[in-house]
Each structure stands twice: as structure tokens, then as C-alpha cells.
Amino acid sequence: MSRCRRGFYVAMLSPLLGFIMLYTFRYTFVADHYQYVACIGPLTLAAAGLAAGFERVKAKHAVPALAGAGTLLCVLGGLTWAQCGAY
């Protein structure tokens, strides 16, 4: 992870470091779900990179690119399905 993305992630997590008292901390100290807000920036950069990569793929390479994207979606869907068992 680059220094800029780490800085963004830390800045987005800064309210959870305890320097600022959030209202939800009055009832619970479990705030790990707030990390999802901080993940928006790196995920947006990754999505933009993937979109730029797919734009560079020429028409003759469209089938392998779509197959790779479909495989990625299937793998991520399977991992999500497996994680759902924990809940």
C-alpha cells in the first residue's frame, strides 16, 4: 500500500483512535465496523485501476478479460458465501 493510501486510511480511522469521543462509544467500545468507512478510498482507487486496465484491453482480448472478471466474481462470491456461515 502506498504512503498516500495509508495516510488516507489512518486519517479516516482517526475518530476511532480515542482522541475524539463519539456518541456510540458511550455504549460500546467495539468500533471495528467503522473501518469499512475508511476502506472506501483504497477500494475506489482499486476499482479505478481495474477500469483503466479493462479500457486498455483491446477488442481481441475481451473474452479473456471477461473470463478473468467472471472468475474473480465467482471466487469473491464463494468467499462471501463461506464467511456467511460465521454469522
PETAGI-V393850 format. One record per pair of residues at least 12 apart in sequence whose C-alpha atoms are under 8 Angstrom apart, sorted by sequence separation. I is the first residue (numbers start at 0). J is the second residue. D is the distance in Angstrom with one decimal. If there is no record, write none. Layout:
{{I:J:D} {I:J:D}}
//
This chain:
{{15:30:7.0} {15:33:7.7} {12:33:7.6} {12:34:6.6} {11:36:7.3} {12:37:6.1} {11:37:5.0} {9:37:7.8} {8:37:5.3} {7:37:7.7} {8:38:6.9} {8:40:7.5} {7:40:7.3} {8:41:7.8} {4:40:7.6} {4:41:6.3}}
//
